[in-house]
Amino acid sequence: MPKMKTNSSAKKRFSLTGTGKIKKKGAYKSHILTKKSTKQKRNLTKTSYVSDGDLGNVQRMLCIGK
């Protein structure tokens, strides 16, 4: 049976922590920034963890078996 291929877009967007959690960057920070407040832009800079509802899909794209 052939090896599983990792989704190329997923490996650029997500990273694994030492404890096994999956980190992601906030969306809506790339363009149309003039109408967003400074506070909103500052909070979008921070990284967060993938939610429980999306965890299975992201693990499947990254070929992480759990």
Phi, psi and omega in degrees: 000136183289162179289152176284140177264135176284139176294122187295323180289328181289321182290340175278335187260337184238151174221153184263137176272174180293332181271358176101000176283160181249122180267149175219159178262151180291147178273178176066035180237013187260324180207174187054055184267350185289328181273353179269144181288161179297322180296318181295317180295322179295319180289333178286343180290330185289150176271158178219180181258153179292136182289163183296327180291329181264354188299318181296318180295317181292319178298322179293321179292327181270359181059045176256115181273122177221000000 
